[in-house]
Each structure stands twice: as structure tokens, then as C-alpha cells.
């Protein structure tokens, strides 16, 4: 059985979504829970969560999951991206940041805007976050990895749209429907521009587990 990989709070490959338990058998559907997080409980993350609830550590693993579990054998991204030409995407993600004052922190509700233009995925804007200690704008760690990840998240959404029938039975999107705790509106550029919290009002929480 494949061993799960875990990431520390300040890993270079900064991650996105609270981890859910991986599906041990691809034929079994993912069961979700609504247990509240317990104080002091260690949290781990998956980069990609399929609509069926299966967590994947990277984009290739997500694609492999689509082939084995959803029977999507051949993915022509030229056609998939072309079908999405002109579409705009607002992506929520989790990432680590560093401030010039020396403070390092993670944000649970980072935001970026992307667009499919002329069969290419373009990154339009990553919204800034300010440091809680000094209030100055912090920088996102591992920018190249971040830009690649954001474009892969758009590809993930385009796949769901292109193969709509394959995912019709799944009504939620764990990446976009959750508002994680500890997001500070006063430190978020997007919240300020909207004049409100940039996440949803409902909080969807999933079971977390400790691994020693």
C-alpha cells in the first residue's frame, strides 16, 4: 500500500488544502466528515483533491487517479484548454509566505485570478497578504512552483468542465467551497478590494488525523 507523504508547516512546496484520508480502494467512494478540528492536532495537506474526495500529492497523481477511477484515458490538453478559451478563474489556495521582518507564516485563503486566453493559461494577479507582525506586504515562497501549481489548478477545473458527465454525481468542489480558519481580512488585498471576507460564509471542515 502506498505510504502517504506529509509536509511540514514551512515546506518549500507550500500546499493548499487540508488533507483528507486517501481512498484506499479506488472503487470506494470518499466519505466526508464534519468533525471540528481539535486544538493542537497536527494538520497535513494534499495539493489536489478530486471532486470524488480522493486526495493527491501532485498533479500527475491526480491525472493517474482520473484514468484509474473515472476512466478518463486520453486527455488532450490542447483541446481541453481550447474549450475554455476566454474563461476567467478565481483560485483559492494555501501557501507559505515570508516577510522582510523575518516573520514566516502560512495563509489558509490566498487568492489568484487567471484567464484562458488564446489556448494558454495566463496568471493575471496574485493578491497580496500583509504580515501580522509588521503589516508590510509579505512575499509568496517558491514563486515558480506557485505559478505552476495555479495553472494546474485551472487545468483541473477545465477537466471537470470538459468531462462534465463523468463528474455529474459529485456536487461539491473541496478546493473552492471551503473557507479555512485564521484568514485575516484586514491583511488581505482581495478582502479589502471586495469590502468583505473573500471566502464563503459557510465553513466546511474535514477530519484531521495525527501521524507520528
PyMOL commands that set and color helices and strands:
alter all, ss='L'
color gray80, all
select helices_A, chain A and resi 59-69+77-83+143-162+164-167+174-177+185-187+189-194
alter helices_A, ss='H'
color red, helices_A
select strands_A, chain A and resi 17-18+45-46+48-49+55-56+88-98+104-117+120-126+139-140
alter strands_A, ss='S'
color yellow, strands_A
deselect
rebuild
show_as cartoon
